[in-house]
Amino acid sequence: TADLDEGPIIEQDIARITHAQSAEDYVSIGRDVESQVLARAVHAHIHHRCFINGNRVVVFPPSPGSYASERMG
C-alpha cells in the first residue's frame, strides 16, 4: 500500500524487555525484531508460501527439512 504498515500482516514477533533498559535499548531491540520479521516475511513471499484469502493473508510454514524450517524455526 501507499502507507507504511497498511498492508497485510505476514509475519510477527516479540522481544522481551525490562524496565532497566533505556529508550535507546528499546529502539535497538525494535529495529532488530523488525529486520528479522521483514527477512522472514520476504522469504515466505519469494517462496510462494503467502496467499490472499479474502481480506486475510495465509502463510504456510516451511516444509520440514527445508533450509527455511531449520533456519527460521
mmCIF file of the N, C-alpha and C atoms, coordinates in Angstrom:
data_MODEL
# 
_entry.id   MODEL 
# 
loop_
_atom_site.group_PDB 
_atom_site.id 
_atom_site.type_symbol 
_atom_site.label_atom_id 
_atom_site.label_alt_id 
_atom_site.label_comp_id 
_atom_site.label_asym_id 
_atom_site.label_entity_id 
_atom_site.label_seq_id 
_atom_site.pdbx_PDB_ins_code 
_atom_site.Cartn_x 
_atom_site.Cartn_y 
_atom_site.Cartn_z 
_atom_site.occupancy 
_atom_site.B_iso_or_equiv 
_atom_site.pdbx_formal_charge 
_atom_site.auth_seq_id 
_atom_site.auth_comp_id 
_atom_site.auth_asym_id 
_atom_site.auth_atom_id 
_atom_site.pdbx_PDB_model_num 
ATOM 1   N N  . THR A 1 1  ? 0.843   -1.190  0.000  1.00 0.00 ? 1  THR A N  1 
ATOM 2   C CA . THR A 1 1  ? 0.000   0.000   0.000  1.00 0.00 ? 1  THR A CA 1 
ATOM 3   C C  . THR A 1 1  ? 0.876   1.237   0.000  1.00 0.00 ? 1  THR A C  1 
ATOM 4   N N  . ALA A 1 2  ? 0.248   2.364   -0.214 1.00 0.00 ? 2  ALA A N  1 
ATOM 5   C CA . ALA A 1 2  ? 0.995   3.623   -0.259 1.00 0.00 ? 2  ALA A CA 1 
ATOM 6   C C  . ALA A 1 2  ? 1.509   4.028   1.116  1.00 0.00 ? 2  ALA A C  1 
ATOM 7   N N  . ASP A 1 3  ? 0.830   3.607   2.169  1.00 0.00 ? 3  ASP A N  1 
ATOM 8   C CA . ASP A 1 3  ? 1.221   3.987   3.525  1.00 0.00 ? 3  ASP A CA 1 
ATOM 9   C C  . ASP A 1 3  ? 1.893   2.822   4.241  1.00 0.00 ? 3  ASP A C  1 
ATOM 10  N N  . LEU A 1 4  ? 2.930   3.144   4.992  1.00 0.00 ? 4  LEU A N  1 
ATOM 11  C CA . LEU A 1 4  ? 3.649   2.142   5.765  1.00 0.00 ? 4  LEU A CA 1 
ATOM 12  C C  . LEU A 1 4  ? 2.717   1.489   6.779  1.00 0.00 ? 4  LEU A C  1 
ATOM 13  N N  . ASP A 1 5  ? 2.858   0.200   6.962  1.00 0.00 ? 5  ASP A N  1 
ATOM 14  C CA . ASP A 1 5  ? 2.069   -0.581  7.927  1.00 0.00 ? 5  ASP A CA 1 
ATOM 15  C C  . ASP A 1 5  ? 0.581   -0.605  7.625  1.00 0.00 ? 5  ASP A C  1 
ATOM 16  N N  . GLU A 1 6  ? 0.199   -0.436  6.373  1.00 0.00 ? 6  GLU A N  1 
ATOM 17  C CA . GLU A 1 6  ? -1.208  -0.503  5.996  1.00 0.00 ? 6  GLU A CA 1 
ATOM 18  C C  . GLU A 1 6  ? -1.537  -1.812  5.299  1.00 0.00 ? 6  GLU A C  1 
ATOM 19  N N  . GLY A 1 7  ? -0.543  -2.598  4.944  1.00 0.00 ? 7  GLY A N  1 
ATOM 20  C CA . GLY A 1 7  ? -0.774  -3.836  4.214  1.00 0.00 ? 7  GLY A CA 1 
ATOM 21  C C  . GLY A 1 7  ? -1.057  -4.995  5.150  1.00 0.00 ? 7  GLY A C  1 
ATOM 22  N N  . PRO A 1 8  ? -1.150  -6.183  4.590  1.00 0.00 ? 8  PRO A N  1 
ATOM 23  C CA . PRO A 1 8  ? -1.442  -7.359  5.409  1.00 0.00 ? 8  PRO A CA 1 
ATOM 24  C C  . PRO A 1 8  ? -0.264  -7.722  6.308  1.00 0.00 ? 8  PRO A C  1 
ATOM 25  N N  . ILE A 1 9  ? -0.585  -8.346  7.428  1.00 0.00 ? 9  ILE A N  1 
ATOM 26  C CA . ILE A 1 9  ? 0.451   -8.828  8.337  1.00 0.00 ? 9  ILE A CA 1 
ATOM 27  C C  . ILE A 1 9  ? 0.859   -10.219 7.879  1.00 0.00 ? 9  ILE A C  1 
ATOM 28  N N  . ILE A 1 10 ? 2.110   -10.369 7.512  1.00 0.00 ? 10 ILE A N  1 
ATOM 29  C CA . ILE A 1 10 ? 2.621   -11.653 7.041  1.00 0.00 ? 10 ILE A CA 1 
ATOM 30  C C  . ILE A 1 10 ? 3.404   -12.352 8.145  1.00 0.00 ? 10 ILE A C  1 
ATOM 31  N N  . GLU A 1 11 ? 4.085   -11.605 8.962  1.00 0.00 ? 11 GLU A N  1 
ATOM 32  C CA . GLU A 1 11 ? 4.948   -12.184 9.998  1.00 0.00 ? 11 GLU A CA 1 
ATOM 33  C C  . GLU A 1 11 ? 4.947   -11.251 11.199 1.00 0.00 ? 11 GLU A C  1 
ATOM 34  N N  . GLN A 1 12 ? 5.060   -11.819 12.390 1.00 0.00 ? 12 GLN A N  1 
ATOM 35  C CA . GLN A 1 12 ? 5.144   -11.039 13.619 1.00 0.00 ? 12 GLN A CA 1 
ATOM 36  C C  . GLN A 1 12 ? 6.129   -11.702 14.567 1.00 0.00 ? 12 GLN A C  1 
ATOM 37  N N  . ASP A 1 13 ? 6.598   -10.940 15.536 1.00 0.00 ? 13 ASP A N  1 
ATOM 38  C CA . ASP A 1 13 ? 7.458   -11.484 16.579 1.00 0.00 ? 13 ASP A CA 1 
ATOM 39  C C  . ASP A 1 13 ? 7.393   -10.548 17.773 1.00 0.00 ? 13 ASP A C  1 
ATOM 40  N N  . ILE A 1 14 ? 7.985   -10.971 18.866 1.00 0.00 ? 14 ILE A N  1 
ATOM 41  C CA . ILE A 1 14 ? 8.046   -10.149 20.069 1.00 0.00 ? 14 ILE A CA 1 
ATOM 42  C C  . ILE A 1 14 ? 9.471   -10.145 20.592 1.00 0.00 ? 14 ILE A C  1 
ATOM 43  N N  . ALA A 1 15 ? 9.749   -9.207  21.470 1.00 0.00 ? 15 ALA A N  1 
ATOM 44  C CA . ALA A 1 15 ? 11.016  -9.180  22.198 1.00 0.00 ? 15 ALA A CA 1 
ATOM 45  C C  . ALA A 1 15 ? 10.694  -8.827  23.641 1.00 0.00 ? 15 ALA A C  1 
ATOM 46  N N  . ARG A 1 16 ? 11.280  -9.525  24.534 1.00 0.00 ? 16 ARG A N  1 
ATOM 47  C CA . ARG A 1 16 ? 11.062  -9.237  25.953 1.00 0.00 ? 16 ARG A CA 1 
ATOM 48  C C  . ARG A 1 16 ? 11.993  -8.095  26.367 1.00 0.00 ? 16 ARG A C  1 
ATOM 49  N N  . ILE A 1 17 ? 11.427  -7.173  27.114 1.00 0.00 ? 17 ILE A N  1 
ATOM 50  C CA . ILE A 1 17 ? 12.197  -6.034  27.601 1.00 0.00 ? 17 ILE A CA 1 
ATOM 51  C C  . ILE A 1 17 ? 11.967  -5.891  29.101 1.00 0.00 ? 17 ILE A C  1 
ATOM 52  N N  . THR A 1 18 ? 12.816  -5.091  29.729 1.00 0.00 ? 18 THR A N  1 
ATOM 53  C CA . THR A 1 18 ? 12.661  -4.831  31.159 1.00 0.00 ? 18 THR A CA 1 
ATOM 54  C C  . THR A 1 18 ? 12.660  -3.332  31.396 1.00 0.00 ? 18 THR A C  1 
ATOM 55  N N  . HIS A 1 19 ? 12.253  -2.964  32.585 1.00 0.00 ? 19 HIS A N  1 
ATOM 56  C CA . HIS A 1 19 ? 12.253  -1.551  32.951 1.00 0.00 ? 19 HIS A CA 1 
ATOM 57  C C  . HIS A 1 19 ? 13.672  -1.002  33.097 1.00 0.00 ? 19 HIS A C  1 
ATOM 58  N N  . ALA A 1 20 ? 14.645  -1.886  33.213 1.00 0.00 ? 20 ALA A N  1 
ATOM 59  C CA . ALA A 1 20 ? 16.027  -1.455  33.409 1.00 0.00 ? 20 ALA A CA 1 
ATOM 60  C C  . ALA A 1 20 ? 16.692  -1.000  32.116 1.00 0.00 ? 20 ALA A C  1 
ATOM 61  N N  . GLN A 1 21 ? 16.049  -1.234  30.985 1.00 0.00 ? 21 GLN A N  1 
ATOM 62  C CA . GLN A 1 21 ? 16.640  -0.847  29.709 1.00 0.00 ? 21 GLN A CA 1 
ATOM 63  C C  . GLN A 1 21 ? 16.312  0.611   29.392 1.00 0.00 ? 21 GLN A C  1 
ATOM 64  N N  . SER A 1 22 ? 17.159  1.200   28.584 1.00 0.00 ? 22 SER A N  1 
ATOM 65  C CA . SER A 1 22 ? 16.979  2.604   28.207 1.00 0.00 ? 22 SER A CA 1 
ATOM 66  C C  . SER A 1 22 ? 16.117  2.716   26.951 1.00 0.00 ? 22 SER A C  1 
ATOM 67  N N  . ALA A 1 23 ? 15.713  3.930   26.650 1.00 0.00 ? 23 ALA A N  1 
ATOM 68  C CA . ALA A 1 23 ? 14.943  4.180   25.426 1.00 0.00 ? 23 ALA A CA 1 
ATOM 69  C C  . ALA A 1 23 ? 15.755  3.783   24.200 1.00 0.00 ? 23 ALA A C  1 
ATOM 70  N N  . GLU A 1 24 ? 17.057  4.027   24.240 1.00 0.00 ? 24 GLU A N  1 
ATOM 71  C CA . GLU A 1 24 ? 17.919  3.636   23.127 1.00 0.00 ? 24 GLU A CA 1 
ATOM 72  C C  . GLU A 1 24 ? 17.945  2.117   22.960 1.00 0.00 ? 24 GLU A C  1 
ATOM 73  N N  . ASP A 1 25 ? 17.936  1.396   24.089 1.00 0.00 ? 25 ASP A N  1 
ATOM 74  C CA . ASP A 1 25 ? 17.870  -0.071  24.025 1.00 0.00 ? 25 ASP A CA 1 
ATOM 75  C C  . ASP A 1 25 ? 16.577  -0.519  23.355 1.00 0.00 ? 25 ASP A C  1 
ATOM 76  N N  . TYR A 1 26 ? 15.460  0.123   23.711 1.00 0.00 ? 26 TYR A N  1 
ATOM 77  C CA . TYR A 1 26 ? 14.168  -0.234  23.122 1.00 0.00 ? 26 TYR A CA 1 
ATOM 78  C C  . TYR A 1 26 ? 14.180  -0.018  21.613 1.00 0.00 ? 26 TYR A C  1 
ATOM 79  N N  . VAL A 1 27 ? 14.759  1.082   21.180 1.00 0.00 ? 27 VAL A N  1 
ATOM 80  C CA . VAL A 1 27 ? 14.843  1.367   19.745 1.00 0.00 ? 27 VAL A CA 1 
ATOM 81  C C  . VAL A 1 27 ? 15.692  0.305   19.052 1.00 0.00 ? 27 VAL A C  1 
ATOM 82  N N  . SER A 1 28 ? 16.824  -0.028  19.632 1.00 0.00 ? 28 SER A N  1 
ATOM 83  C CA . SER A 1 28 ? 17.709  -1.033  19.046 1.00 0.00 ? 28 SER A CA 1 
ATOM 84  C C  . SER A 1 28 ? 17.034  -2.402  18.982 1.00 0.00 ? 28 SER A C  1 
ATOM 85  N N  . ILE A 1 29 ? 16.383  -2.787  20.060 1.00 0.00 ? 29 ILE A N  1 
ATOM 86  C CA . ILE A 1 29 ? 15.679  -4.071  20.097 1.00 0.00 ? 29 ILE A CA 1 
ATOM 87  C C  . ILE A 1 29 ? 14.562  -4.082  19.059 1.00 0.00 ? 29 ILE A C  1 
ATOM 88  N N  . GLY A 1 30 ? 13.813  -2.996  18.972 1.00 0.00 ? 30 GLY A N  1 
ATOM 89  C CA . GLY A 1 30 ? 12.734  -2.901  17.988 1.00 0.00 ? 30 GLY A CA 1 
ATOM 90  C C  . GLY A 1 30 ? 13.242  -3.016  16.564 1.00 0.00 ? 30 GLY A C  1 
ATOM 91  N N  . ARG A 1 31 ? 14.356  -2.382  16.282 1.00 0.00 ? 31 ARG A N  1 
ATOM 92  C CA . ARG A 1 31 ? 14.933  -2.469  14.932 1.00 0.00 ? 31 ARG A CA 1 
ATOM 93  C C  . ARG A 1 31 ? 15.394  -3.891  14.620 1.00 0.00 ? 31 ARG A C  1 
ATOM 94  N N  . ASP A 1 32 ? 15.994  -4.548  15.603 1.00 0.00 ? 32 ASP A N  1 
ATOM 95  C CA . ASP A 1 32 ? 16.429  -5.936  15.400 1.00 0.00 ? 32 ASP A CA 1 
ATOM 96  C C  . ASP A 1 32 ? 15.236  -6.841  15.096 1.00 0.00 ? 32 ASP A C  1 
ATOM 97  N N  . VAL A 1 33 ? 14.180  -6.700  15.876 1.00 0.00 ? 33 VAL A N  1 
ATOM 98  C CA . VAL A 1 33 ? 12.985  -7.524  15.663 1.00 0.00 ? 33 VAL A CA 1 
ATOM 99  C C  . VAL A 1 33 ? 12.386  -7.233  14.293 1.00 0.00 ? 33 VAL A C  1 
ATOM 100 N N  . GLU A 1 34 ? 12.268  -5.961  13.938 1.00 0.00 ? 34 GLU A N  1 
ATOM 101 C CA . GLU A 1 34 ? 11.692  -5.603  12.640 1.00 0.00 ? 34 GLU A CA 1 
ATOM 102 C C  . GLU A 1 34 ? 12.511  -6.157  11.481 1.00 0.00 ? 34 GLU A C  1 
ATOM 103 N N  . SER A 1 35 ? 13.832  -6.135  11.586 1.00 0.00 ? 35 SER A N  1 
ATOM 104 C CA . SER A 1 35 ? 14.651  -6.652  10.485 1.00 0.00 ? 35 SER A CA 1 
ATOM 105 C C  . SER A 1 35 ? 14.510  -8.168  10.363 1.00 0.00 ? 35 SER A C  1 
ATOM 106 N N  . GLN A 1 36 ? 14.426  -8.870  11.489 1.00 0.00 ? 36 GLN A N  1 
ATOM 107 C CA . GLN A 1 36 ? 14.241  -10.325 11.446 1.00 0.00 ? 36 GLN A CA 1 
ATOM 108 C C  . GLN A 1 36 ? 12.872  -10.688 10.875 1.00 0.00 ? 36 GLN A C  1 
ATOM 109 N N  . VAL A 1 37 ? 11.851  -9.963  11.294 1.00 0.00 ? 37 VAL A N  1 
ATOM 110 C CA . VAL A 1 37 ? 10.491  -10.219 10.808 1.00 0.00 ? 37 VAL A CA 1 
ATOM 111 C C  . VAL A 1 37 ? 10.398  -9.923  9.313  1.00 0.00 ? 37 VAL A C  1 
ATOM 112 N N  . LEU A 1 38 ? 10.987  -8.828  8.884  1.00 0.00 ? 38 LEU A N  1 
ATOM 113 C CA . LEU A 1 38 ? 10.969  -8.485  7.462  1.00 0.00 ? 38 LEU A CA 1 
ATOM 114 C C  . LEU A 1 38 ? 11.658  -9.573  6.639  1.00 0.00 ? 38 LEU A C  1 
ATOM 115 N N  . ALA A 1 39 ? 12.795  -10.057 7.113  1.00 0.00 ? 39 ALA A N  1 
ATOM 116 C CA . ALA A 1 39 ? 13.512  -11.114 6.390  1.00 0.00 ? 39 ALA A CA 1 
ATOM 117 C C  . ALA A 1 39 ? 12.655  -12.371 6.269  1.00 0.00 ? 39 ALA A C  1 
ATOM 118 N N  . ARG A 1 40 ? 11.980  -12.757 7.347  1.00 0.00 ? 40 ARG A N  1 
ATOM 119 C CA . ARG A 1 40 ? 11.123  -13.948 7.292  1.00 0.00 ? 40 ARG A CA 1 
ATOM 120 C C  . ARG A 1 40 ? 9.933   -13.735 6.367  1.00 0.00 ? 40 ARG A C  1 
ATOM 121 N N  . ALA A 1 41 ? 9.341   -12.543 6.388  1.00 0.00 ? 41 ALA A N  1 
ATOM 122 C CA . ALA A 1 41 ? 8.195   -12.259 5.519  1.00 0.00 ? 41 ALA A CA 1 
ATOM 123 C C  . ALA A 1 41 ? 8.603   -12.276 4.051  1.00 0.00 ? 41 ALA A C  1 
ATOM 124 N N  . VAL A 1 42 ? 9.727   -11.666 3.729  1.00 0.00 ? 42 VAL A N  1 
ATOM 125 C CA . VAL A 1 42 ? 10.207  -11.661 2.344  1.00 0.00 ? 42 VAL A CA 1 
ATOM 126 C C  . VAL A 1 42 ? 10.524  -13.091 1.909  1.00 0.00 ? 42 VAL A C  1 
ATOM 127 N N  . HIS A 1 43 ? 11.145  -13.861 2.777  1.00 0.00 ? 43 HIS A N  1 
ATOM 128 C CA . HIS A 1 43 ? 11.477  -15.253 2.464  1.00 0.00 ? 43 HIS A CA 1 
ATOM 129 C C  . HIS A 1 43 ? 10.206  -16.051 2.168  1.00 0.00 ? 43 HIS A C  1 
ATOM 130 N N  . ALA A 1 44 ? 9.191   -15.896 2.993  1.00 0.00 ? 44 ALA A N  1 
ATOM 131 C CA . ALA A 1 44 ? 7.923   -16.604 2.763  1.00 0.00 ? 44 ALA A CA 1 
ATOM 132 C C  . ALA A 1 44 ? 7.297   -16.167 1.445  1.00 0.00 ? 44 ALA A C  1 
ATOM 133 N N  . HIS A 1 45 ? 7.361   -14.888 1.151  1.00 0.00 ? 45 HIS A N  1 
ATOM 134 C CA . HIS A 1 45 ? 6.765   -14.369 -0.085 1.00 0.00 ? 45 HIS A CA 1 
ATOM 135 C C  . HIS A 1 45 ? 7.487   -14.902 -1.324 1.00 0.00 ? 45 HIS A C  1 
ATOM 136 N N  . ILE A 1 46 ? 8.806   -14.849 -1.337 1.00 0.00 ? 46 ILE A N  1 
ATOM 137 C CA . ILE A 1 46 ? 9.527   -15.274 -2.543 1.00 0.00 ? 46 ILE A CA 1 
ATOM 138 C C  . ILE A 1 46 ? 9.473   -16.785 -2.743 1.00 0.00 ? 46 ILE A C  1 
ATOM 139 N N  . HIS A 1 47 ? 9.148   -17.523 -1.686 1.00 0.00 ? 47 HIS A N  1 
ATOM 140 C CA . HIS A 1 47 ? 8.993   -18.975 -1.810 1.00 0.00 ? 47 HIS A CA 1 
ATOM 141 C C  . HIS A 1 47 ? 7.521   -19.369 -1.959 1.00 0.00 ? 47 HIS A C  1 
ATOM 142 N N  . HIS A 1 48 ? 6.698   -18.398 -2.288 1.00 0.00 ? 48 HIS A N  1 
ATOM 143 C CA . HIS A 1 48 ? 5.279   -18.627 -2.610 1.00 0.00 ? 48 HIS A CA 1 
ATOM 144 C C  . HIS A 1 48 ? 4.527   -19.338 -1.493 1.00 0.00 ? 48 HIS A C  1 
ATOM 145 N N  . ARG A 1 49 ? 4.799   -18.933 -0.251 1.00 0.00 ? 49 ARG A N  1 
ATOM 146 C CA . ARG A 1 49 ? 4.086   -19.509 0.881  1.00 0.00 ? 49 ARG A CA 1 
ATOM 147 C C  . ARG A 1 49 ? 3.027   -18.565 1.421  1.00 0.00 ? 49 ARG A C  1 
ATOM 148 N N  . CYS A 1 50 ? 2.810   -17.412 0.772  1.00 0.00 ? 50 CYS A N  1 
ATOM 149 C CA . CYS A 1 50 ? 1.807   -16.431 1.191  1.00 0.00 ? 50 CYS A CA 1 
ATOM 150 C C  . CYS A 1 50 ? 0.696   -16.370 0.156  1.00 0.00 ? 50 CYS A C  1 
ATOM 151 N N  . PHE A 1 51 ? -0.543  -16.460 0.628  1.00 0.00 ? 51 PHE A N  1 
ATOM 152 C CA . PHE A 1 51 ? -1.690  -16.407 -0.268 1.00 0.00 ? 51 PHE A CA 1 
ATOM 153 C C  . PHE A 1 51 ? -2.764  -15.521 0.336  1.00 0.00 ? 51 PHE A C  1 
ATOM 154 N N  . ILE A 1 52 ? -3.417  -14.748 -0.510 1.00 0.00 ? 52 ILE A N  1 
ATOM 155 C CA . ILE A 1 52 ? -4.517  -13.905 -0.059 1.00 0.00 ? 52 ILE A CA 1 
ATOM 156 C C  . ILE A 1 52 ? -5.796  -14.722 -0.119 1.00 0.00 ? 52 ILE A C  1 
ATOM 157 N N  . ASN A 1 53 ? -6.532  -14.713 0.983  1.00 0.00 ? 53 ASN A N  1 
ATOM 158 C CA . ASN A 1 53 ? -7.812  -15.404 1.080  1.00 0.00 ? 53 ASN A CA 1 
ATOM 159 C C  . ASN A 1 53 ? -8.821  -14.396 1.619  1.00 0.00 ? 53 ASN A C  1 
ATOM 160 N N  . GLY A 1 54 ? -9.575  -13.780 0.708  1.00 0.00 ? 54 GLY A N  1 
ATOM 161 C CA . GLY A 1 54 ? -10.483 -12.715 1.122  1.00 0.00 ? 54 GLY A CA 1 
ATOM 162 C C  . GLY A 1 54 ? -9.686  -11.515 1.571  1.00 0.00 ? 54 GLY A C  1 
ATOM 163 N N  . ASN A 1 55 ? -9.901  -11.095 2.818  1.00 0.00 ? 55 ASN A N  1 
ATOM 164 C CA . ASN A 1 55 ? -9.143  -9.952  3.337  1.00 0.00 ? 55 ASN A CA 1 
ATOM 165 C C  . ASN A 1 55 ? -8.048  -10.403 4.303  1.00 0.00 ? 55 ASN A C  1 
ATOM 166 N N  . ARG A 1 56 ? -7.637  -11.660 4.190  1.00 0.00 ? 56 ARG A N  1 
ATOM 167 C CA . ARG A 1 56 ? -6.582  -12.197 5.050  1.00 0.00 ? 56 ARG A CA 1 
ATOM 168 C C  . ARG A 1 56 ? -5.439  -12.755 4.215  1.00 0.00 ? 56 ARG A C  1 
ATOM 169 N N  . VAL A 1 57 ? -4.292  -12.852 4.851  1.00 0.00 ? 57 VAL A N  1 
ATOM 170 C CA . VAL A 1 57 ? -3.140  -13.491 4.217  1.00 0.00 ? 57 VAL A CA 1 
ATOM 171 C C  . VAL A 1 57 ? -2.876  -14.794 4.961  1.00 0.00 ? 57 VAL A C  1 
ATOM 172 N N  . VAL A 1 58 ? -2.770  -15.868 4.213  1.00 0.00 ? 58 VAL A N  1 
ATOM 173 C CA . VAL A 1 58 ? -2.438  -17.176 4.776  1.00 0.00 ? 58 VAL A CA 1 
ATOM 174 C C  . VAL A 1 58 ? -0.974  -17.436 4.460  1.00 0.00 ? 58 VAL A C  1 
ATOM 175 N N  . VAL A 1 59 ? -0.200  -17.747 5.488  1.00 0.00 ? 59 VAL A N  1 
ATOM 176 C CA . VAL A 1 59 ? 1.223   -18.040 5.308  1.00 0.00 ? 59 VAL A CA 1 
ATOM 177 C C  . VAL A 1 59 ? 1.451   -19.487 5.725  1.00 0.00 ? 59 VAL A C  1 
ATOM 178 N N  . PHE A 1 60 ? 1.844   -20.306 4.761  1.00 0.00 ? 60 PHE A N  1 
ATOM 179 C CA . PHE A 1 60 ? 2.123   -21.703 5.047  1.00 0.00 ? 60 PHE A CA 1 
ATOM 180 C C  . PHE A 1 60 ? 3.511   -21.835 5.651  1.00 0.00 ? 60 PHE A C  1 
ATOM 181 N N  . PRO A 1 61 ? 3.680   -22.770 6.592  1.00 0.00 ? 61 PRO A N  1 
ATOM 182 C CA . PRO A 1 61 ? 5.003   -22.962 7.202  1.00 0.00 ? 61 PRO A CA 1 
ATOM 183 C C  . PRO A 1 61 ? 5.969   -23.578 6.202  1.00 0.00 ? 61 PRO A C  1 
ATOM 184 N N  . PRO A 1 62 ? 7.267   -23.440 6.456  1.00 0.00 ? 62 PRO A N  1 
ATOM 185 C CA . PRO A 1 62 ? 8.249   -24.077 5.583  1.00 0.00 ? 62 PRO A CA 1 
ATOM 186 C C  . PRO A 1 62 ? 8.097   -25.591 5.631  1.00 0.00 ? 62 PRO A C  1 
ATOM 187 N N  . SER A 1 63 ? 8.483   -26.242 4.562  1.00 0.00 ? 63 SER A N  1 
ATOM 188 C CA . SER A 1 63 ? 8.445   -27.706 4.514  1.00 0.00 ? 63 SER A CA 1 
ATOM 189 C C  . SER A 1 63 ? 9.441   -28.275 5.515  1.00 0.00 ? 63 SER A C  1 
ATOM 190 N N  . PRO A 1 64 ? 9.081   -29.366 6.206  1.00 0.00 ? 64 PRO A N  1 
ATOM 191 C CA . PRO A 1 64 ? 10.030  -29.989 7.140  1.00 0.00 ? 64 PRO A CA 1 
ATOM 192 C C  . PRO A 1 64 ? 11.319  -30.375 6.418  1.00 0.00 ? 64 PRO A C  1 
ATOM 193 N N  . GLY A 1 65 ? 12.430  -30.077 7.049  1.00 0.00 ? 65 GLY A N  1 
ATOM 194 C CA . GLY A 1 65 ? 13.726  -30.411 6.469  1.00 0.00 ? 65 GLY A CA 1 
ATOM 195 C C  . GLY A 1 65 ? 14.256  -29.386 5.490  1.00 0.00 ? 65 GLY A C  1 
ATOM 196 N N  . SER A 1 66 ? 13.453  -28.369 5.156  1.00 0.00 ? 66 SER A N  1 
ATOM 197 C CA . SER A 1 66 ? 13.928  -27.345 4.229  1.00 0.00 ? 66 SER A CA 1 
ATOM 198 C C  . SER A 1 66 ? 14.868  -26.394 4.954  1.00 0.00 ? 66 SER A C  1 
ATOM 199 N N  . TYR A 1 67 ? 15.605  -25.624 4.180  1.00 0.00 ? 67 TYR A N  1 
ATOM 200 C CA . TYR A 1 67 ? 16.513  -24.634 4.758  1.00 0.00 ? 67 TYR A CA 1 
ATOM 201 C C  . TYR A 1 67 ? 15.742  -23.685 5.662  1.00 0.00 ? 67 TYR A C  1 
ATOM 202 N N  . ALA A 1 68 ? 14.570  -23.238 5.197  1.00 0.00 ? 68 ALA A N  1 
ATOM 203 C CA . ALA A 1 68 ? 13.784  -22.278 5.966  1.00 0.00 ? 68 ALA A CA 1 
ATOM 204 C C  . ALA A 1 68 ? 13.307  -22.873 7.283  1.00 0.00 ? 68 ALA A C  1 
ATOM 205 N N  . SER A 1 69 ? 12.908  -24.138 7.281  1.00 0.00 ? 69 SER A N  1 
ATOM 206 C CA . SER A 1 69 ? 12.412  -24.732 8.523  1.00 0.00 ? 69 SER A CA 1 
ATOM 207 C C  . SER A 1 69 ? 13.523  -24.855 9.559  1.00 0.00 ? 69 SER A C  1 
ATOM 208 N N  . GLU A 1 70 ? 14.733  -25.093 9.115  1.00 0.00 ? 70 GLU A N  1 
ATOM 209 C CA . GLU A 1 70 ? 15.847  -25.205 10.049 1.00 0.00 ? 70 GLU A CA 1 
ATOM 210 C C  . GLU A 1 70 ? 16.380  -23.837 10.447 1.00 0.00 ? 70 GLU A C  1 
ATOM 211 N N  . ARG A 1 71 ? 16.355  -22.897 9.540  1.00 0.00 ? 71 ARG A N  1 
ATOM 212 C CA . ARG A 1 71 ? 16.902  -21.567 9.789  1.00 0.00 ? 71 ARG A CA 1 
ATOM 213 C C  . ARG A 1 71 ? 15.925  -20.694 10.562 1.00 0.00 ? 71 ARG A C  1 
ATOM 214 N N  . MET A 1 72 ? 14.642  -20.784 10.230 1.00 0.00 ? 72 MET A N  1 
ATOM 215 C CA . MET A 1 72 ? 13.667  -19.847 10.765 1.00 0.00 ? 72 MET A CA 1 
ATOM 216 C C  . MET A 1 72 ? 12.692  -20.491 11.745 1.00 0.00 ? 72 MET A C  1 
ATOM 217 N N  . GLY A 1 73 ? 12.922  -21.719 12.096 1.00 0.00 ? 73 GLY A N  1 
ATOM 218 C CA . GLY A 1 73 ? 12.074  -22.361 13.093 1.00 0.00 ? 73 GLY A CA 1 
ATOM 219 C C  . GLY A 1 73 ? 10.883  -22.924 12.508 1.00 0.00 ? 73 GLY A C  1 
# 
